[in-house]
Amino acid sequence: MACTCPHHVHRNAFCKHMAAVENATDGTLDAFPSEDENDTEPADCDCEGLGGFPCWPCVRTGRKELPN
């Protein structure tokens, strides 16, 4: 584990950021989720009934974007 904060960089010490990640997760952190996760349709998707307009669950999960 590494951090870019001055405490870790200059002292090579375990910092508060590293502690927060360690305590908030089970030891794994998916900082960059795979592209495939956006392809799965949310269980509460209602895009079909909106005439081509994306439903909120799809917008919220990043599966679809709101039109301009």
PDB file of N, H, CA, C and O in Angstrom:
ATOM      1  N   MET A   1       0.856  -1.170   0.000  1.00  0.00           N
ATOM      2  CA  MET A   1       0.000   0.000   0.000  1.00  0.00           C
ATOM      3  C   MET A   1       0.902   1.232   0.000  1.00  0.00           C
ATOM      4  O   MET A   1       1.954   1.249   0.640  1.00  0.00           O
ATOM      5  N   ALA A   2       0.476   2.252  -0.722  1.00  0.00           N
ATOM      6  H   ALA A   2      -0.378   2.239  -1.242  1.00  0.00           H
ATOM      7  CA  ALA A   2       1.248   3.489  -0.786  1.00  0.00           C
ATOM      8  C   ALA A   2       0.297   4.680  -0.810  1.00  0.00           C
ATOM      9  O   ALA A   2      -0.885   4.547  -1.126  1.00  0.00           O
ATOM     10  N   CYS A   3       0.838   5.838  -0.470  1.00  0.00           N
ATOM     11  H   CYS A   3       1.798   5.946  -0.213  1.00  0.00           H
ATOM     12  CA  CYS A   3       0.063   7.070  -0.478  1.00  0.00           C
ATOM     13  C   CYS A   3       0.978   8.184  -0.969  1.00  0.00           C
ATOM     14  O   CYS A   3       2.202   8.088  -0.870  1.00  0.00           O
ATOM     15  N   THR A   4       0.375   9.234  -1.494  1.00  0.00           N
ATOM     16  H   THR A   4      -0.619   9.312  -1.574  1.00  0.00           H
ATOM     17  CA  THR A   4       1.177  10.355  -1.993  1.00  0.00           C
ATOM     18  C   THR A   4       1.220  11.524  -1.010  1.00  0.00           C
ATOM     19  O   THR A   4       1.744  12.587  -1.344  1.00  0.00           O
ATOM     20  N   CYS A   5       0.686  11.346   0.181  1.00  0.00           N
ATOM     21  H   CYS A   5       0.260  10.482   0.452  1.00  0.00           H
ATOM     22  CA  CYS A   5       0.720  12.438   1.159  1.00  0.00           C
ATOM     23  C   CYS A   5       2.149  12.622   1.685  1.00  0.00           C
ATOM     24  O   CYS A   5       2.935  11.675   1.666  1.00  0.00           O
ATOM     25  N   PRO A   6       2.496  13.831   2.155  1.00  0.00           N
ATOM     26  CA  PRO A   6       3.853  14.100   2.631  1.00  0.00           C
ATOM     27  C   PRO A   6       4.306  13.181   3.772  1.00  0.00           C
ATOM     28  O   PRO A   6       5.475  12.801   3.834  1.00  0.00           O
ATOM     29  N   HIS A   7       3.398  12.832   4.658  1.00  0.00           N
ATOM     30  H   HIS A   7       2.449  13.142   4.607  1.00  0.00           H
ATOM     31  CA  HIS A   7       3.759  11.970   5.788  1.00  0.00           C
ATOM     32  C   HIS A   7       4.297  10.622   5.303  1.00  0.00           C
ATOM     33  O   HIS A   7       5.305  10.131   5.810  1.00  0.00           O
ATOM     34  N   HIS A   8       3.630  10.039   4.337  1.00  0.00           N
ATOM     35  H   HIS A   8       2.811  10.438   3.925  1.00  0.00           H
ATOM     36  CA  HIS A   8       4.097   8.744   3.826  1.00  0.00           C
ATOM     37  C   HIS A   8       5.320   8.909   2.919  1.00  0.00           C
ATOM     38  O   HIS A   8       6.270   8.131   3.009  1.00  0.00           O
ATOM     39  N   VAL A   9       5.296   9.909   2.056  1.00  0.00           N
ATOM     40  H   VAL A   9       4.524  10.541   1.983  1.00  0.00           H
ATOM     41  CA  VAL A   9       6.387  10.096   1.090  1.00  0.00           C
ATOM     42  C   VAL A   9       7.709  10.415   1.790  1.00  0.00           C
ATOM     43  O   VAL A   9       8.729   9.799   1.483  1.00  0.00           O
ATOM     44  N   HIS A  10       7.704  11.363   2.720  1.00  0.00           N
ATOM     45  H   HIS A  10       6.875  11.864   2.969  1.00  0.00           H
ATOM     46  CA  HIS A  10       8.951  11.818   3.344  1.00  0.00           C
ATOM     47  C   HIS A  10       9.391  10.975   4.537  1.00  0.00           C
ATOM     48  O   HIS A  10      10.584  10.895   4.829  1.00  0.00           O
ATOM     49  N   ARG A  11       8.453  10.353   5.223  1.00  0.00           N
ATOM     50  H   ARG A  11       7.484  10.418   4.986  1.00  0.00           H
ATOM     51  CA  ARG A  11       8.804   9.563   6.401  1.00  0.00           C
ATOM     52  C   ARG A  11       8.672   8.057   6.163  1.00  0.00           C
ATOM     53  O   ARG A  11       9.061   7.244   7.001  1.00  0.00           O
ATOM     54  N   ASN A  12       8.113   7.708   4.999  1.00  0.00           N
ATOM     55  H   ASN A  12       7.798   8.369   4.318  1.00  0.00           H
ATOM     56  CA  ASN A  12       7.854   6.307   4.680  1.00  0.00           C
ATOM     57  C   ASN A  12       7.090   5.635   5.828  1.00  0.00           C
ATOM     58  O   ASN A  12       7.388   4.508   6.224  1.00  0.00           O
ATOM     59  N   ALA A  13       6.103   6.362   6.342  1.00  0.00           N
ATOM     60  H   ALA A  13       5.862   7.278   6.020  1.00  0.00           H
ATOM     61  CA  ALA A  13       5.331   5.893   7.489  1.00  0.00           C
ATOM     62  C   ALA A  13       3.891   5.592   7.079  1.00  0.00           C
ATOM     63  O   ALA A  13       3.385   6.138   6.099  1.00  0.00           O
ATOM     64  N   PHE A  14       3.250   4.730   7.833  1.00  0.00           N
ATOM     65  H   PHE A  14       3.661   4.286   8.629  1.00  0.00           H
ATOM     66  CA  PHE A  14       1.837   4.405   7.649  1.00  0.00           C
ATOM     67  C   PHE A  14       1.038   5.652   8.015  1.00  0.00           C
ATOM     68  O   PHE A  14       1.094   6.107   9.157  1.00  0.00           O
ATOM     69  N   CYS A  15       0.286   6.215   7.049  1.00  0.00           N
ATOM     70  H   CYS A  15       0.240   5.845   6.121  1.00  0.00           H
ATOM     71  CA  CYS A  15      -0.414   7.476   7.275  1.00  0.00           C
ATOM     72  C   CYS A  15      -1.905   7.271   7.554  1.00  0.00           C
ATOM     73  O   CYS A  15      -2.417   6.156   7.463  1.00  0.00           O
ATOM     74  N   LYS A  16      -2.586   8.358   7.891  1.00  0.00           N
ATOM     75  H   LYS A  16      -2.170   9.265   7.965  1.00  0.00           H
ATOM     76  CA  LYS A  16      -4.017   8.298   8.193  1.00  0.00           C
ATOM     77  C   LYS A  16      -4.843   7.888   6.977  1.00  0.00           C
ATOM     78  O   LYS A  16      -5.903   7.280   7.125  1.00  0.00           O
ATOM     79  N   HIS A  17      -4.369   8.217   5.780  1.00  0.00           N
ATOM     80  H   HIS A  17      -3.508   8.711   5.660  1.00  0.00           H
ATOM     81  CA  HIS A  17      -5.087   7.837   4.565  1.00  0.00           C
ATOM     82  C   HIS A  17      -5.060   6.327   4.366  1.00  0.00           C
ATOM     83  O   HIS A  17      -6.060   5.716   3.991  1.00  0.00           O
ATOM     84  N   MET A  18      -3.893   5.740   4.624  1.00  0.00           N
ATOM     85  H   MET A  18      -3.080   6.237   4.929  1.00  0.00           H
ATOM     86  CA  MET A  18      -3.752   4.289   4.506  1.00  0.00           C
ATOM     87  C   MET A  18      -4.604   3.590   5.572  1.00  0.00           C
ATOM     88  O   MET A  18      -5.217   2.556   5.306  1.00  0.00           O
ATOM     89  N   ALA A  19      -4.634   4.156   6.761  1.00  0.00           N
ATOM     90  H   ALA A  19      -4.136   4.995   6.977  1.00  0.00           H
ATOM     91  CA  ALA A  19      -5.444   3.581   7.839  1.00  0.00           C
ATOM     92  C   ALA A  19      -6.926   3.643   7.493  1.00  0.00           C
ATOM     93  O   ALA A  19      -7.671   2.699   7.760  1.00  0.00           O
ATOM     94  N   ALA A  20      -7.353   4.757   6.899  1.00  0.00           N
ATOM     95  H   ALA A  20      -6.748   5.523   6.683  1.00  0.00           H
ATOM     96  CA  ALA A  20      -8.764   4.906   6.535  1.00  0.00           C
ATOM     97  C   ALA A  20      -9.175   3.870   5.494  1.00  0.00           C
ATOM     98  O   ALA A  20     -10.244   3.268   5.597  1.00  0.00           O
ATOM     99  N   VAL A  21      -8.325   3.665   4.494  1.00  0.00           N
ATOM    100  H   VAL A  21      -7.457   4.154   4.410  1.00  0.00           H
ATOM    101  CA  VAL A  21      -8.641   2.667   3.464  1.00  0.00           C
ATOM    102  C   VAL A  21      -8.671   1.277   4.075  1.00  0.00           C
ATOM    103  O   VAL A  21      -9.560   0.480   3.776  1.00  0.00           O
ATOM    104  N   GLU A  22      -7.705   0.991   4.924  1.00  0.00           N
ATOM    105  H   GLU A  22      -6.983   1.639   5.167  1.00  0.00           H
ATOM    106  CA  GLU A  22      -7.645  -0.327   5.552  1.00  0.00           C
ATOM    107  C   GLU A  22      -8.866  -0.596   6.425  1.00  0.00           C
ATOM    108  O   GLU A  22      -9.383  -1.713   6.444  1.00  0.00           O
ATOM    109  N   ASN A  23      -9.330   0.425   7.149  1.00  0.00           N
ATOM    110  H   ASN A  23      -8.910   1.333   7.134  1.00  0.00           H
ATOM    111  CA  ASN A  23     -10.474   0.252   8.049  1.00  0.00           C
ATOM    112  C   ASN A  23     -11.814   0.279   7.319  1.00  0.00           C
ATOM    113  O   ASN A  23     -12.794  -0.285   7.805  1.00  0.00           O
ATOM    114  N   ALA A  24     -11.865   0.928   6.160  1.00  0.00           N
ATOM    115  H   ALA A  24     -11.069   1.386   5.765  1.00  0.00           H
ATOM    116  CA  ALA A  24     -13.130   1.072   5.447  1.00  0.00           C
ATOM    117  C   ALA A  24     -13.398  -0.069   4.469  1.00  0.00           C
ATOM    118  O   ALA A  24     -14.498  -0.162   3.924  1.00  0.00           O
ATOM    119  N   THR A  25     -12.434  -0.920   4.240  1.00  0.00           N
ATOM    120  H   THR A  25     -11.540  -0.844   4.682  1.00  0.00           H
ATOM    121  CA  THR A  25     -12.605  -1.995   3.263  1.00  0.00           C
ATOM    122  C   THR A  25     -12.217  -3.325   3.869  1.00  0.00           C
ATOM    123  O   THR A  25     -11.740  -3.408   5.001  1.00  0.00           O
ATOM    124  N   ASP A  26     -12.433  -4.352   3.091  1.00  0.00           N
ATOM    125  H   ASP A  26     -12.821  -4.286   2.171  1.00  0.00           H
ATOM    126  CA  ASP A  26     -12.031  -5.691   3.525  1.00  0.00           C
ATOM    127  C   ASP A  26     -10.613  -6.014   3.059  1.00  0.00           C
ATOM    128  O   ASP A  26     -10.212  -7.178   3.028  1.00  0.00           O
ATOM    129  N   GLY A  27      -9.866  -4.987   2.702  1.00  0.00           N
ATOM    130  H   GLY A  27     -10.191  -4.042   2.728  1.00  0.00           H
ATOM    131  CA  GLY A  27      -8.511  -5.174   2.216  1.00  0.00           C
ATOM    132  C   GLY A  27      -8.397  -4.978   0.725  1.00  0.00           C
ATOM    133  O   GLY A  27      -7.293  -4.923   0.183  1.00  0.00           O
ATOM    134  N   THR A  28      -9.526  -4.874   0.058  1.00  0.00           N
ATOM    135  H   THR A  28     -10.423  -4.919   0.498  1.00  0.00           H
ATOM    136  CA  THR A  28      -9.518  -4.617  -1.381  1.00  0.00           C
ATOM    137  C   THR A  28     -10.283  -3.336  -1.642  1.00  0.00           C
ATOM    138  O   THR A  28     -11.232  -3.008  -0.930  1.00  0.00           O
ATOM    139  N   LEU A  29      -9.868  -2.626  -2.653  1.00  0.00           N
ATOM    140  H   LEU A  29      -9.097  -2.893  -3.231  1.00  0.00           H
ATOM    141  CA  LEU A  29     -10.529  -1.380  -3.003  1.00  0.00           C
ATOM    142  C   LEU A  29     -10.614  -1.316  -4.515  1.00  0.00           C
ATOM    143  O   LEU A  29      -9.590  -1.365  -5.196  1.00  0.00           O
ATOM    144  N   ASP A  30     -11.813  -1.208  -5.046  1.00  0.00           N
ATOM    145  H   ASP A  30     -12.645  -1.168  -4.493  1.00  0.00           H
ATOM    146  CA  ASP A  30     -12.019  -1.147  -6.488  1.00  0.00           C
ATOM    147  C   ASP A  30     -12.109   0.313  -6.900  1.00  0.00           C
ATOM    148  O   ASP A  30     -13.198   0.828  -7.154  1.00  0.00           O
ATOM    149  N   ALA A  31     -10.956   0.983  -6.964  1.00  0.00           N
ATOM    150  H   ALA A  31     -10.071   0.565  -6.758  1.00  0.00           H
ATOM    151  CA  ALA A  31     -10.926   2.401  -7.288  1.00  0.00           C
ATOM    152  C   ALA A  31     -11.291   2.670  -8.732  1.00  0.00           C
ATOM    153  O   ALA A  31     -11.826   3.731  -9.054  1.00  0.00           O
ATOM    154  N   PHE A  32     -11.008   1.720  -9.601  1.00  0.00           N
ATOM    155  H   PHE A  32     -10.574   0.858  -9.339  1.00  0.00           H
ATOM    156  CA  PHE A  32     -11.310   1.861 -11.015  1.00  0.00           C
ATOM    157  C   PHE A  32     -12.150   0.665 -11.447  1.00  0.00           C
ATOM    158  O   PHE A  32     -11.609  -0.327 -11.935  1.00  0.00           O
ATOM    159  N   PRO A  33     -13.489   0.751 -11.268  1.00  0.00           N
ATOM    160  CA  PRO A  33     -14.338  -0.385 -11.621  1.00  0.00           C
ATOM    161  C   PRO A  33     -14.226  -0.711 -13.108  1.00  0.00           C
ATOM    162  O   PRO A  33     -13.954   0.159 -13.935  1.00  0.00           O
ATOM    163  N   SER A  34     -14.439  -1.966 -13.418  1.00  0.00           N
ATOM    164  H   SER A  34     -14.660  -2.673 -12.745  1.00  0.00           H
ATOM    165  CA  SER A  34     -14.326  -2.385 -14.818  1.00  0.00           C
ATOM    166  C   SER A  34     -15.430  -1.773 -15.660  1.00  0.00           C
ATOM    167  O   SER A  34     -16.497  -1.429 -15.151  1.00  0.00           O
ATOM    168  N   GLU A  35     -15.168  -1.644 -16.937  1.00  0.00           N
ATOM    169  H   GLU A  35     -14.302  -1.924 -17.351  1.00  0.00           H
ATOM    170  CA  GLU A  35     -16.136  -1.079 -17.886  1.00  0.00           C
ATOM    171  C   GLU A  35     -17.397  -1.936 -17.949  1.00  0.00           C
ATOM    172  O   GLU A  35     -18.483  -1.415 -18.205  1.00  0.00           O
ATOM    173  N   ASP A  36     -17.270  -3.236 -17.720  1.00  0.00           N
ATOM    174  H   ASP A  36     -16.388  -3.660 -17.512  1.00  0.00           H
ATOM    175  CA  ASP A  36     -18.404  -4.153 -17.824  1.00  0.00           C
ATOM    176  C   ASP A  36     -19.491  -3.865 -16.805  1.00  0.00           C
ATOM    177  O   ASP A  36     -20.651  -4.207 -17.034  1.00  0.00           O
ATOM    178  N   GLU A  37     -19.145  -3.245 -15.688  1.00  0.00           N
ATOM    179  H   GLU A  37     -18.203  -2.968 -15.502  1.00  0.00           H
ATOM    180  CA  GLU A  37     -20.137  -2.977 -14.647  1.00  0.00           C
ATOM    181  C   GLU A  37     -21.220  -2.024 -15.122  1.00  0.00           C
ATOM    182  O   GLU A  37     -22.351  -2.094 -14.641  1.00  0.00           O
ATOM    183  N   ASN A  38     -20.899  -1.129 -16.063  1.00  0.00           N
ATOM    184  H   ASN A  38     -19.981  -1.073 -16.453  1.00  0.00           H
ATOM    185  CA  ASN A  38     -21.900  -0.192 -16.579  1.00  0.00           C
ATOM    186  C   ASN A  38     -22.824  -0.846 -17.597  1.00  0.00           C
ATOM    187  O   ASN A  38     -23.846  -0.261 -17.955  1.00  0.00           O
ATOM    188  N   ASP A  39     -22.495  -2.035 -18.069  1.00  0.00           N
ATOM    189  H   ASP A  39     -21.665  -2.511 -17.779  1.00  0.00           H
ATOM    190  CA  ASP A  39     -23.311  -2.717 -19.070  1.00  0.00           C
ATOM    191  C   ASP A  39     -24.475  -3.469 -18.448  1.00  0.00           C
ATOM    192  O   ASP A  39     -25.431  -3.810 -19.144  1.00  0.00           O
ATOM    193  N   THR A  40     -24.410  -3.728 -17.167  1.00  0.00           N
ATOM    194  H   THR A  40     -23.633  -3.450 -16.602  1.00  0.00           H
ATOM    195  CA  THR A  40     -25.486  -4.472 -16.528  1.00  0.00           C
ATOM    196  C   THR A  40     -26.641  -3.533 -16.195  1.00  0.00           C
ATOM    197  O   THR A  40     -26.442  -2.452 -15.640  1.00  0.00           O
ATOM    198  N   GLU A  41     -27.815  -3.954 -16.534  1.00  0.00           N
ATOM    199  H   GLU A  41     -27.976  -4.833 -16.985  1.00  0.00           H
ATOM    200  CA  GLU A  41     -29.016  -3.139 -16.327  1.00  0.00           C
ATOM    201  C   GLU A  41     -29.425  -3.191 -14.860  1.00  0.00           C
ATOM    202  O   GLU A  41     -29.527  -4.280 -14.296  1.00  0.00           O
ATOM    203  N   PRO A  42     -29.663  -2.040 -14.225  1.00  0.00           N
ATOM    204  CA  PRO A  42     -30.127  -2.044 -12.836  1.00  0.00           C
ATOM    205  C   PRO A  42     -31.465  -2.781 -12.718  1.00  0.00           C
ATOM    206  O   PRO A  42     -32.261  -2.793 -13.657  1.00  0.00           O
ATOM    207  N   ALA A  43     -31.700  -3.384 -11.570  1.00  0.00           N
ATOM    208  H   ALA A  43     -31.054  -3.374 -10.807  1.00  0.00           H
ATOM    209  CA  ALA A  43     -32.928  -4.147 -11.358  1.00  0.00           C
ATOM    210  C   ALA A  43     -34.170  -3.269 -11.493  1.00  0.00           C
ATOM    211  O   ALA A  43     -35.226  -3.750 -11.903  1.00  0.00           O
ATOM    212  N   ASP A  44     -34.051  -1.985 -11.152  1.00  0.00           N
ATOM    213  H   ASP A  44     -33.193  -1.594 -10.819  1.00  0.00           H
ATOM    214  CA  ASP A  44     -35.209  -1.093 -11.213  1.00  0.00           C
ATOM    215  C   ASP A  44     -35.219  -0.225 -12.474  1.00  0.00           C
ATOM    216  O   ASP A  44     -35.812   0.854 -12.474  1.00  0.00           O
ATOM    217  N   CYS A  45     -34.568  -0.688 -13.550  1.00  0.00           N
ATOM    218  H   CYS A  45     -34.087  -1.564 -13.549  1.00  0.00           H
ATOM    219  CA  CYS A  45     -34.532   0.048 -14.819  1.00  0.00           C
ATOM    220  C   CYS A  45     -35.931   0.145 -15.420  1.00  0.00           C
ATOM    221  O   CYS A  45     -36.681  -0.830 -15.451  1.00  0.00           O
ATOM    222  N   ASP A  46     -36.268   1.356 -15.900  1.00  0.00           N
ATOM    223  H   ASP A  46     -35.659   2.149 -15.874  1.00  0.00           H
ATOM    224  CA  ASP A  46     -37.566   1.593 -16.533  1.00  0.00           C
ATOM    225  C   ASP A  46     -37.386   2.363 -17.837  1.00  0.00           C
ATOM    226  O   ASP A  46     -38.285   3.091 -18.259  1.00  0.00           O
ATOM    227  N   CYS A  47     -36.215   2.203 -18.483  1.00  0.00           N
ATOM    228  H   CYS A  47     -35.484   1.612 -18.140  1.00  0.00           H
ATOM    229  CA  CYS A  47     -35.929   2.934 -19.721  1.00  0.00           C
ATOM    230  C   CYS A  47     -36.900   2.571 -20.840  1.00  0.00           C
ATOM    231  O   CYS A  47     -37.249   3.417 -21.663  1.00  0.00           O
ATOM    232  N   GLU A  48     -37.327   1.340 -20.869  1.00  0.00           N
ATOM    233  H   GLU A  48     -37.044   0.652 -20.201  1.00  0.00           H
ATOM    234  CA  GLU A  48     -38.191   0.871 -21.956  1.00  0.00           C
ATOM    235  C   GLU A  48     -39.485   1.678 -22.043  1.00  0.00           C
ATOM    236  O   GLU A  48     -39.993   1.914 -23.139  1.00  0.00           O
ATOM    237  N   GLY A  49     -40.014   2.097 -20.914  1.00  0.00           N
ATOM    238  H   GLY A  49     -39.601   1.906 -20.023  1.00  0.00           H
ATOM    239  CA  GLY A  49     -41.270   2.827 -20.908  1.00  0.00           C
ATOM    240  C   GLY A  49     -41.117   4.337 -21.041  1.00  0.00           C
ATOM    241  O   GLY A  49     -42.095   5.067 -20.877  1.00  0.00           O
ATOM    242  N   LEU A  50     -39.908   4.823 -21.336  1.00  0.00           N
ATOM    243  H   LEU A  50     -39.114   4.230 -21.469  1.00  0.00           H
ATOM    244  CA  LEU A  50     -39.685   6.263 -21.372  1.00  0.00           C
ATOM    245  C   LEU A  50     -39.401   6.798 -22.769  1.00  0.00           C
ATOM    246  O   LEU A  50     -38.965   7.941 -22.907  1.00  0.00           O
ATOM    247  N   GLY A  51     -39.631   6.020 -23.786  1.00  0.00           N
ATOM    248  H   GLY A  51     -39.984   5.091 -23.674  1.00  0.00           H
ATOM    249  CA  GLY A  51     -39.479   6.480 -25.162  1.00  0.00           C
ATOM    250  C   GLY A  51     -38.078   6.955 -25.524  1.00  0.00           C
ATOM    251  O   GLY A  51     -37.929   7.983 -26.184  1.00  0.00           O
ATOM    252  N   GLY A  52     -37.055   6.228 -25.104  1.00  0.00           N
ATOM    253  H   GLY A  52     -37.177   5.393 -24.568  1.00  0.00           H
ATOM    254  CA  GLY A  52     -35.687   6.580 -25.435  1.00  0.00           C
ATOM    255  C   GLY A  52     -34.991   7.452 -24.401  1.00  0.00           C
ATOM    256  O   GLY A  52     -33.780   7.652 -24.487  1.00  0.00           O
ATOM    257  N   PHE A  53     -35.727   7.973 -23.428  1.00  0.00           N
ATOM    258  H   PHE A  53     -36.711   7.811 -23.358  1.00  0.00           H
ATOM    259  CA  PHE A  53     -35.144   8.784 -22.358  1.00  0.00           C
ATOM    260  C   PHE A  53     -34.635   7.837 -21.280  1.00  0.00           C
ATOM    261  O   PHE A  53     -35.335   6.881 -20.945  1.00  0.00           O
ATOM    262  N   PRO A  54     -33.454   8.059 -20.726  1.00  0.00           N
ATOM    263  CA  PRO A  54     -32.936   7.140 -19.708  1.00  0.00           C
ATOM    264  C   PRO A  54     -33.638   7.310 -18.362  1.00  0.00           C
ATOM    265  O   PRO A  54     -33.985   8.420 -17.961  1.00  0.00           O
ATOM    266  N   CYS A  55     -33.836   6.196 -17.683  1.00  0.00           N
ATOM    267  H   CYS A  55     -33.554   5.294 -18.009  1.00  0.00           H
ATOM    268  CA  CYS A  55     -34.431   6.255 -16.343  1.00  0.00           C
ATOM    269  C   CYS A  55     -33.366   6.668 -15.329  1.00  0.00           C
ATOM    270  O   CYS A  55     -32.170   6.584 -15.610  1.00  0.00           O
ATOM    271  N   TRP A  56     -33.800   7.111 -14.156  1.00  0.00           N
ATOM    272  H   TRP A  56     -34.771   7.179 -13.928  1.00  0.00           H
ATOM    273  CA  TRP A  56     -32.866   7.579 -13.138  1.00  0.00           C
ATOM    274  C   TRP A  56     -31.910   6.486 -12.669  1.00  0.00           C
ATOM    275  O   TRP A  56     -30.724   6.778 -12.513  1.00  0.00           O
ATOM    276  N   PRO A  57     -32.343   5.248 -12.433  1.00  0.00           N
ATOM    277  CA  PRO A  57     -31.381   4.222 -12.010  1.00  0.00           C
ATOM    278  C   PRO A  57     -30.234   4.038 -13.013  1.00  0.00           C
ATOM    279  O   PRO A  57     -29.095   3.820 -12.600  1.00  0.00           O
ATOM    280  N   CYS A  58     -30.509   4.120 -14.307  1.00  0.00           N
ATOM    281  H   CYS A  58     -31.434   4.296 -14.642  1.00  0.00           H
ATOM    282  CA  CYS A  58     -29.451   3.970 -15.312  1.00  0.00           C
ATOM    283  C   CYS A  58     -28.524   5.187 -15.332  1.00  0.00           C
ATOM    284  O   CYS A  58     -27.320   5.042 -15.542  1.00  0.00           O
ATOM    285  N   VAL A  59     -29.067   6.370 -15.117  1.00  0.00           N
ATOM    286  H   VAL A  59     -30.045   6.488 -14.947  1.00  0.00           H
ATOM    287  CA  VAL A  59     -28.249   7.585 -15.073  1.00  0.00           C
ATOM    288  C   VAL A  59     -27.372   7.567 -13.825  1.00  0.00           C
ATOM    289  O   VAL A  59     -26.180   7.866 -13.893  1.00  0.00           O
ATOM    290  N   ARG A  60     -27.962   7.217 -12.696  1.00  0.00           N
ATOM    291  H   ARG A  60     -28.930   6.974 -12.641  1.00  0.00           H
ATOM    292  CA  ARG A  60     -27.243   7.210 -11.408  1.00  0.00           C
ATOM    293  C   ARG A  60     -26.087   6.219 -11.415  1.00  0.00           C
ATOM    294  O   ARG A  60     -25.033   6.507 -10.849  1.00  0.00           O
ATOM    295  N   THR A  61     -26.259   5.067 -12.036  1.00  0.00           N
ATOM    296  H   THR A  61     -27.115   4.833 -12.496  1.00  0.00           H
ATOM    297  CA  THR A  61     -25.206   4.057 -12.063  1.00  0.00           C
ATOM    298  C   THR A  61     -24.201   4.284 -13.178  1.00  0.00           C
ATOM    299  O   THR A  61     -23.217   3.549 -13.269  1.00  0.00           O
ATOM    300  N   GLY A  62     -24.418   5.287 -14.036  1.00  0.00           N
ATOM    301  H   GLY A  62     -25.217   5.884 -13.962  1.00  0.00           H
ATOM    302  CA  GLY A  62     -23.489   5.586 -15.114  1.00  0.00           C
ATOM    303  C   GLY A  62     -23.694   4.752 -16.362  1.00  0.00           C
ATOM    304  O   GLY A  62     -22.890   4.813 -17.293  1.00  0.00           O
ATOM    305  N   ARG A  63     -24.769   3.970 -16.387  1.00  0.00           N
ATOM    306  H   ARG A  63     -25.422   3.920 -15.631  1.00  0.00           H
ATOM    307  CA  ARG A  63     -25.041   3.129 -17.558  1.00  0.00           C
ATOM    308  C   ARG A  63     -25.457   3.965 -18.767  1.00  0.00           C
ATOM    309  O   ARG A  63     -25.103   3.644 -19.902  1.00  0.00           O
ATOM    310  N   LYS A  64     -26.214   5.046 -18.514  1.00  0.00           N
ATOM    311  H   LYS A  64     -26.501   5.306 -17.593  1.00  0.00           H
ATOM    312  CA  LYS A  64     -26.674   5.947 -19.560  1.00  0.00           C
ATOM    313  C   LYS A  64     -26.519   7.383 -19.098  1.00  0.00           C
ATOM    314  O   LYS A  64     -26.472   7.651 -17.898  1.00  0.00           O
ATOM    315  N   GLU A  65     -26.439   8.310 -20.047  1.00  0.00           N
ATOM    316  H   GLU A  65     -26.477   8.093 -21.023  1.00  0.00           H
ATOM    317  CA  GLU A  65     -26.314   9.727 -19.719  1.00  0.00           C
ATOM    318  C   GLU A  65     -27.587  10.467 -20.103  1.00  0.00           C
ATOM    319  O   GLU A  65     -28.301  10.073 -21.025  1.00  0.00           O
ATOM    320  N   LEU A  66     -27.855  11.543 -19.379  1.00  0.00           N
ATOM    321  H   LEU A  66     -27.275  11.863 -18.629  1.00  0.00           H
ATOM    322  CA  LEU A  66     -29.010  12.383 -19.728  1.00  0.00           C
ATOM    323  C   LEU A  66     -28.698  13.150 -21.002  1.00  0.00           C
ATOM    324  O   LEU A  66     -27.571  13.606 -21.191  1.00  0.00           O
ATOM    325  N   PRO A  67     -29.692  13.298 -21.884  1.00  0.00           N
ATOM    326  CA  PRO A  67     -29.455  14.098 -23.095  1.00  0.00           C
ATOM    327  C   PRO A  67     -29.352  15.582 -22.733  1.00  0.00           C
ATOM    328  O   PRO A  67     -29.846  16.010 -21.690  1.00  0.00           O
ATOM    329  N   ASN A  68     -28.717  16.345 -23.589  1.00  0.00           N
ATOM    330  H   ASN A  68     -28.316  15.997 -24.437  1.00  0.00           H
ATOM    331  CA  ASN A  68     -28.582  17.793 -23.356  1.00  0.00           C
ATOM    332  C   ASN A  68     -29.875  18.516 -23.567  1.00  0.00           C
ATOM    333  O   ASN A  68     -29.933  19.736 -23.411  1.00  0.00           O
TER     334      ASN A  68
END
